[in-house]
Amino acid sequence: MVTRKLINIIIIAFLIFPKVGIANPNLDQWLDTDKTYKDLIDEGYEVKSYSISDIKTGNGLILLLFVTVLQKQNDLYECQEYQTMDQNLETLDMTLICKQLVQPYVRGIGT
């Protein structure tokens, strides 16, 4: 009896408040920018945190991920640098993207 009432309450709650338990997969709060580390430092941003992760693949490649958070007052950026290296530690590929923390927005197609 109690279980049946609880199930009914949960079903009614989901019918009345359908968006409570459903996240929007197109909602983002990190906006891609063309900024570099140098740009941000020149603009007065300070490094607040830094993290390095590495993955060694079976074919001898090393994948490095650097994540840096920079802040100036209430403005925040997260920069992600992806680097692929061979066994001799030669860089084969490198990508850098800095994203600015913004109010959540809905991403468009292809963004």
Secondary structure, DSSP 8 states (H G I E B T S, - for coil): -HHHHHHHHHHHHHHH-TTTT---TTEEEEEEES--HHHHHHTT-EEEEEEEEEEE-TTS-EEEEEEEEEEETTEEEEEEEEEEE-TT--EEEEEEEEEEEEEEEE--TT-
